[in-house]
Amino acid sequence: MKTCSINVRVEKELLEQLQSFNVNISELVRKALRLEVESIRRQRLKENMAIASAALKKISMAQIVKDIREMRGSR
């Protein structure tokens, strides 16, 4: 896996506090970025599911049954 470097500016006081707690800042940032990406993916999935659900609600059960029977008959 290739990596790239990013620069972040934080208040000096915050950096000093993190260092005093022996926080691995690089790992903390990597984890936060992974969590943010996962959060965005889940949100977009929910949005896509809502769109698909709305579209499927427009199709009647009778139409679904008819289409399945037609597909089975064409085999």
Secondary structure, DSSP 4 states (H G I P E B T S, - for coil): -----------HHHHHHHHHTT--HHHHHHHHHHHHHHHHHHHHHHHHHHHHHHHHHTS-HHHHHHHHHHHHHT-
